Amino acid sequence: MKILAIVKLYAHKNRAGGELYLHHLLKQVKGHDISVIVPDCKELKQYEYEGIKIFETKETNFLEYIDNCDILISQLDFAPISLDYGLKKNKKCILILHCYVPDLKRFVNNEKVLKIFNSQYVFDNALKHNNYKNINTYKIIYPYTDFEKFNKYYDKKLDSREYITLINPSRSKGGDVFTELIKKYPERKFMVVVGGYYPHLQDLQRFKKYSNCHIQENTPDIIKDVYLKSRIVLMPSRYETYGMVASETRAMGIPCIVNKKAGGLFENMGKLGLYGITPDEDADEDNIESYCKMIELLDHKETYILWSDYLIRVGEKRYIENLKQMSDFLDCLPFKVQYEL
């Protein structure tokens, strides 16, 4: 069976949550021909990434490759054009949804399309605008985090953990909150990590004027270059559908302070998360108090270690739940595909 994914970005170059989510799903498929097409590239390239065939193309007629596939998968930018063509050709189609996009409504309501939501939060938002008549045409699958991979770096020694860290310092991710914290605590060390999405929105210049802030370029080795150097990670995101960073740091026992108003983060972290409140307007000295309290709470070594141990227990539980969830999903697939966990 030939399975084809058409996407704007993929995990070999962009290790952001949405791309890693798709890559993990595709890696589970065994015994079938799997390809990923990445259109709008500067030249034609063909290679493999962790067992998945990648085709970068500048061809304008790339949709014709759908003619030869059995199952079509897409998400985000290229989903509308790809799924329209796939349905026209009577292909079995899968749409992955990391957020609700009005342009995709016709596919969300189409019973011929299997919808995969990455959280209950995203599903509920889509449900407000759509009518799901057939429960067999959608599934909620939480993003997979390789707990065992990250957990082996768990270390209660705090000496090597210097930084309070933010990944992708755009305004939507709470970059303005982070800036105010850098100004408030000049004696502490901060790190901003260049994110994989839209670097022009991250306004890195504003961080360069602070001597207590280190700028880390986007890196394929986030454990070594970022997490092992971080004592606390912040996710003051104004919008987040689940939060890959929060899951990965939890597996390493690193406290992650998140915006309680971001529905996906609250679902991920649970009622006992470390929460701040990100203002809807721009952050200033007066409206970052909730984050300050959490940072100062974790100054107490005993509190930090207790919280770190708690995170590990929750992370392991979520990992086991995720494996079962994946198994349940594979069992309900309407397409006869051989999967292997």
N, C-alpha and C positions, 0 to 999 in steps of 0.2 A: 504494500500500500504506500502511495506517495503522499506525504504530508508537507504542505508548503505554508510558510509564514511570510507575510509581507509587512515590513515595519520600517519606520523612519530611522530608528536607532536600535542597536543591539548590544548585548552585554560585553562583547569583545572590545568595544571602544567606550561604551558608556555604562559604567557599573552602578547606575541608579536603580531605584527599587523596581520600577516597571519593567525595565529590560532584564534584570536578574530574575524577576518573577516568571516571565515567559521562558527564559533560558532553562530554568529549573524544570518547568513542565515538559519542555521538549526533551530534556536529557533523560526523562523516565521512560521514553518510548524505546522499545527494543525490537529489532527485527524488521524495521521499516525504513523506507527511504525518506529522510527528513532534510529539508532545505530551507534556508532563510534568504529572502531577497531584500536588499537594502537599496532602494532606488535613489535617484537624484545625486549620484556620486560623480566624481570628476573623471573616473576611468573605470574600465572593466577589470574586476579582480575576482578570483575564485580561490578559496582556501577552506581549511577546517578549523573550528574552535571548539575544543573539548568534545570532539566527536560529532559536532553539528556542521554541516556544509553551509558556508556563507558565500553569497553571490552579491558583490557590489556591482551596480550597473548604472550606466548613464543612458540606457535605452529608454525611449519614450513609450515603446510598445510592450513594457514589461508585464502588463496584465495578461498577455497571451500565454505566459507560463502557467497560468491558472488552468488552462485547457487540459494540461497533462497531469494535474494533481487529483487526488481523491478527497482530501480534506484540506480546507483553507482556514488559516488562523490569522487574525490581525488584531491590532489595538491602536488606539490613539490616532495619530495624523493620517495614516494611510488606510484606516478601517473603512471609511465611507466608499471610496472609489474601488477598493479591493472587494468588499462584500457585495456591492452592487453588481459587479462583474461576475463574482462567484455564484450568486443566486441566479443570475440570468443563465448561467451555464449549468444550473442544477447541481452545484457542488455542495457537499456537506460543509457547513461553515461554523466556526467558533469565533465569538467576539469576546475579548478580555476587556473588562471595565475596571479601571482604577479610579474613576470619577464619573459623575454623570455629565454627559455631553449632549446637548439638545440635538445636534446634527445626527446622532446615532439612534434617535428615538425609533425610527422605522425598523431598525434591526432589533432593538430591544423588544419591540412588540411582535416581531416576526417569529412564529413558532418553528420555522425551519432553521433558525439560528440558535445554537447553544450558547448561552451567556454565562461567563465566569466572572463573578465579582470578587474583589480581593478583601472585602470586609462587609460586615452587616451594615455598617454605616453607609457605605456606598450603595448597597442594595436598597436600603430604606430611602435614600435620597432619590434614587431612580424610580422607586415605587410611587413616589408622590406625583410623578409625571407620566406613569405608564400603568398598564393593566396586565398583570401576569395571569393568564388564564390556565396555562399548562405548567405545573411545577416541574415537569421533566425537562424543561427547556432552559433552566438556569441552575447554578450551583454557586455557593459561597465557599471559596478556598482561601484561607489566610496565607500570606506570603511565608515561604519556607525559610527558616534560618537553621543553618547547620550548627546546632548547639554543640556537638562534640568538637567540631573544628575550632570554634571560638573559646569554648570552655577550657580547653587545655592550657590556655594562657591566663587563667584565673590565678591571681596572686594577691595575697593579703598585705604584702609589703608595699607601702605607699611611697617609699623614697623616690622611686623612679617615675612616679606619676606627678608631673609638674603642672599640667595645663587644665584650664577650663576651656572647653572646646565647642565650637560651632562648625558644622559642615554646611557649606553652601550659604554664604551670608547675604542672601537677597532679602528684600523687605518681607516677602511672603513667608520666608523661613525665620523671620524675626531678627534680621541683621541689625535693625535699629535698637532693639532691646539689648543685643550683645554689645553694641557700641557704648550704650549708657553704662553698662556694667564695667567695661574696660576703663571708662573715665572714673567711675566710683571707686574702683579698687586698683589704684596704680601700683600697689605693692604685690599684686598677684599676677601670675603669668596666664595669658590667654592665647588661644590658637584658633585662627579661622582657616578652614580647608576649602579650597576652590572646588565647587560642585561641578557635576557633569552636565547640568542643564544651564544654558544661556548665561555664560560667564559675564556678558555685558550688563546683566542685571545685578551683579554682585557687588559692584562699586568697591573694588578692592583698595582703591586709592585712599579712601578715608581711614583705613586701618593702618596704613603705612606711617602715619604721623604719631602713632602711639608706640613708645619704646617697649612697653610690656605686652605687645601683641605680635606673635609670630604668624606669618602667612605660609601655609603649606600648600604647595601645588596639588592639583588633582593627582591621585596616586592609585595604582592598581593594587598596592599592598597596604590597605588601610589598617590592618592589625599592627604592623611594625611601625608605620610612619605616623599613625594617628592614635589608635586606641591604647597602645602600650605606653604612650606618653601622657595620656589624659587621666586626670583624677576625677573630673566631673565632665559630663557631656550635656549640652543644652539643646533642646528642640523647642524653641518658643514660636513654632510655626503658626501662622494665622490659619492655615488650611493644611491638613494632612489626612490622607485616607487610611493609613495604618502606621507607617513609620518604621522603615527597615533599620535605621540607625538605633532606635530605641530597643529593637529586638536583639541586635548584634551586641550592643553594650551590655544588655541584661545577661546574655550568655557568658560574658566575661566578668560579671559582678561589678561593672562600672555604673554608678548612679547616673541616671539620665533625668534631668528636670525638664518637663514638657508643659506645653500650654494646655490647661484643663479644658479650654473652650474648643479645642480642635477635636472634633468628634472621633476621628479615626485613632488619634493618640490615646484618648480616654478609653476606647475599646481595647486597644492593645495593652495598656499599662494596668487597667483595672482600678478598682476603688482605692487601693492602697499605693497608688503611684506617688511620685514626687512631682507636685504640681505648682506652677506659677500661673499667672494670668497675664496674657499678652493683650495690651490695649488695642482697640480697633483703630484708633488714631495713632500717630507717630509716638514712639516711646520717648519719655523724658525722665529726668531725675526723680520725679515724684511718682511715676506709675510703674516702676520696676521693683517696688518694695517686696512683692511676693517672691520674686526670684532671689533677691538678697537674703531673705529669711531662709530659703532652702539651702543656699550656698553656705551660709553661716552655720546652719544646723549640722551640715556635713563636715564642719571643721573639727568636731569632736570625734576622735579616732574610734572610740567604742561604738558610737552611733553609726559611723561610716561602715565599719566592719559588719555590724548587725544588719544594716541595710543591704550590704553587698551579699551576705549569705542568703538573705531573703530573696534577692533577685535571682540568684542561682537556682534556688528551689522552684521559683515560678517559671524560670526559663526552661528548666528540664521538663516540667509538667506541660508547658505549652508545646514543647518539641514532640512529646509523645502524642498529644492531642492532634498535632499537625499531621503526623504520620498516619494516624487513623483516619483523619479527615481526607487525606489524599487517597487512601485505600477505598473509602466510601465513594469518593468521586469517580475513581476508575471503574468501580463496579456499576455505576449508574450511567456511564457513557453510552449514548445511543449508537455510537459507532464502534464496530468490533475491532478495537485496536489492542494489541498486546502490550501491556505495561508491566514494568518490573520496578518495585521499590528498592 
